Amino acid sequence: MNFAKSDRLSQLPPYLFVELDRKKAEAISKGVDVIDLGIGDPDLPTPDFVIEKMIESIKNSENHRYPSSMGSKKFRNAAASWCKKRFGLEFDLETQVACLIGSKEGIAHFPIAFLNPGDVVLVPTPGYPVYHIGTLFCNAQTYFLPLLAKNNFLPDLDSIPEDILKKAKILWLNYPNNPTAAIAPDEFYKKAIEFAHKNNIIICHDAAYSEMTYDGYVAKSFFEFDGAMDVGIEFHSHSKTYNMTGWRIGFAVGNNELIAGLKHAKSNVDSGQFNAVQEAGIAAMESDGTFVNEMKAVYTRRRDVFVNSLRDIGLNAPFPKATFYVWCPVPENFTSASFSSFALEKAGIVCTPGNGFGDPGEGYVRFALTVSEARLKEAVERLKKEF
Ligand SMILES: *Cc1c(COP(=O)(O)O)cnc(C)c1O
């Protein structure tokens, strides 16, 4: 038998974290006490009030049947209310909101609704891998937009050649940003919206980190800017905000036609998220903000301990205003890959090589602040011994 992989799949690199997991498992099997700052997966548990709601909801047999692919009315209503409370924005629950099986699901499926082979998608790099992968799955072309320190990790929209603009159908944006931890100023959003109008391009804004912000910074929704509703869709996720990565729940809001396209694509490939999980997601969105504030305080302390310690040993680490990542330039004479290998082999620390998120990430590593302050301190102590 010869099971040749499709061309589509053959084009893909192995998913970044599959490779990291393999290296980590190898180190653990050798007896190394690994400190994992690799994948962005919160270490702290889902809040009790969400778990309690899940226990109650799972016992309700009405929840055991097929859910609606776009999400229950209750869920969409709660998502719309959350947007109203958080951003002061109104979304119509019938036409402008869709439930997702985690935002990655929506990000991967959205392009199916709008891309034809040969269309171009503008994808920031380094970036979340799914924007490019979703493009490849549609046999469309990715045009990468480098995120560079000199541009504050914002893409240079003026640099895109005219022939690319003609074929471009979608622009992905993600602020607060993974992996660079950058935030976008209002002027950037305004400029992007103007760009989208002018060139007839859809903007997909990935807002997975909108709630993970520090030092008084409050992230805005894309839809807080004039004209956004004509051009865009925004993806929200419970994963990072409520420590719910394993639950697979999030939602999209935005332009009617874009939401309708997403729902159309989704309804043909999935049957929605388990109603009990949707109800747990509602409980999270209806909570009063205490939990989110507590998490922000935890990450702020971790960030301060970790970045200060890295600076003490001579690394040029910035203090991020958002996300739970530290996007850190590697020390002189290292590459992204050589530093990550060094950190794992000499110090038992897993971090993600920046170029794994795209070539312009070369020269950086990403540390996720997903272990305790004590472990973060220990990580830097171990590195210090090796320098
Ligand atoms: C974690 C993450 C997501 C999504 O997560 P889900 O668990 O699928 O909701 C989306 N975008 C970025 C940039 C992320 O880092």
Ligand as a Chemical Component Dictionary entry (heavy atoms), coordinates in Angstrom:
data_LIG
# 
_chem_comp.id                   LIG 
_chem_comp.type                 NON-POLYMER 
_chem_comp.pdbx_formal_charge   0 
_chem_comp.three_letter_code    LIG 
# 
loop_
_chem_comp_atom.comp_id 
_chem_comp_atom.atom_id 
_chem_comp_atom.alt_atom_id 
_chem_comp_atom.type_symbol 
_chem_comp_atom.charge 
_chem_comp_atom.model_Cartn_x 
_chem_comp_atom.model_Cartn_y 
_chem_comp_atom.model_Cartn_z 
_chem_comp_atom.pdbx_ordinal 
LIG C1 C1 C 0 -3.958 30.403 22.234 1  
LIG C2 C2 C 0 -4.233 31.171 20.980 2  
LIG C3 C3 C 0 -5.429 31.031 20.289 3  
LIG C4 C4 C 0 -6.490 30.088 20.580 4  
LIG O1 O1 O 0 -6.821 29.325 21.284 5  
LIG P1 P1 P 0 -8.090 28.403 21.419 6  
LIG O2 O2 O 0 -7.689 27.558 22.567 7  
LIG O3 O3 O 0 -8.236 27.632 20.165 8  
LIG O4 O4 O 0 -9.238 29.306 21.680 9  
LIG C5 C5 C 0 -5.680 31.825 19.189 10 
LIG N1 N1 N 0 -4.780 32.710 18.783 11 
LIG C6 C6 C 0 -3.625 32.864 19.399 12 
LIG C7 C7 C 0 -2.694 33.884 18.882 13 
LIG C8 C8 C 0 -3.300 32.093 20.509 14 
LIG O5 O5 O 0 -2.121 32.250 21.090 15 
# 
loop_
_chem_comp_bond.comp_id 
_chem_comp_bond.atom_id_1 
_chem_comp_bond.atom_id_2 
_chem_comp_bond.value_order 
_chem_comp_bond.pdbx_ordinal 
LIG C1 C2 SING 1  
LIG C2 C3 SING 2  
LIG C2 C8 DOUB 3  
LIG C3 C4 SING 4  
LIG C3 C5 DOUB 5  
LIG C4 O1 SING 6  
LIG O1 P1 SING 7  
LIG P1 O2 DOUB 8  
LIG P1 O3 SING 9  
LIG P1 O4 SING 10 
LIG C5 N1 SING 11 
LIG N1 C6 DOUB 12 
LIG C6 C7 SING 13 
LIG C6 C8 SING 14 
LIG C8 O5 SING 15 
# 
